[in-house]
Amino acid sequence: MVYKKIVLIGRSTDTFEAAVEDAIDRAEQTLENLMWVSVENQAVELDGPEREYQAEVEVAFELQEGVGE
């Protein structure tokens, strides 16, 4: 098995947890064979009408056999 990891940034005006869920939801909609997610960084953007919570997550998924051959 071979895995690939990518970094996604989820966003929410509510909480860090909601920002993580945002990134995971998007990954589940667009990627197959998801294996795990780890939260790498968290930040709050203050420039705007309300605070925006951001979570940088690393998503790992299994590559399909024979793709690109």
N, C-alpha and C positions, 0 to 999 in steps of 0.2 A: 504494500500500500504506500502511496505517495500522497502527501498532504500539501496544500498551498495555504498560505496565510495572507490576508489582506487587512488593511486598516480602514475602519469606518468611523465617522463621527456622527453620533446621534445628538439630537437637540430637543429641548423642551423648555417651556416657560414655567414648569411646575417644580421638578426635582431632578437630581442626578439619576435616580433610579428610572424615571420616565425617559430620560435621555438615553440610557442604556437600552431600555425596551424599544425605543425608536430605532436604534441601530440594529438590534436583533430582529425586529419585525421586518425591516427592509431586507436584511440578509436572507431571512426565510422566504421572502417573496421572490428573490432573484437568484439565489444560489441553491444547488443541490448538494446532498451529502454533507451537510453541516455537522461538524463534530464537537467543537467547543468555541467558547468566546471568553476572552480575558479582558478586563478593564485595565487600560494602560494609563490613562490620564483623565483628569476631570478639570473643567474650567468654567468660569462664569463670565459671560460677556456683559459688560455694563453699558455699552454704547447703544442706546435705544430706549424706547418708552418703558420697557420692563426688562428685568434680568432674564438672560437666556442661559440655561444650564447645558453644558456640552460634555459629552463623554466620548473619549477616543477608545475604541475597542478593537482588539485584534481578533479576527474571525478565521477559524481554520476549517477547511473542508477537504474531503477526499477527492482526488482527481480520478476521473473515470479511466478505465483501462482502454487503450486503443485510440483515444482521442488525439487527433493530430498526426497519426501514423499514416 
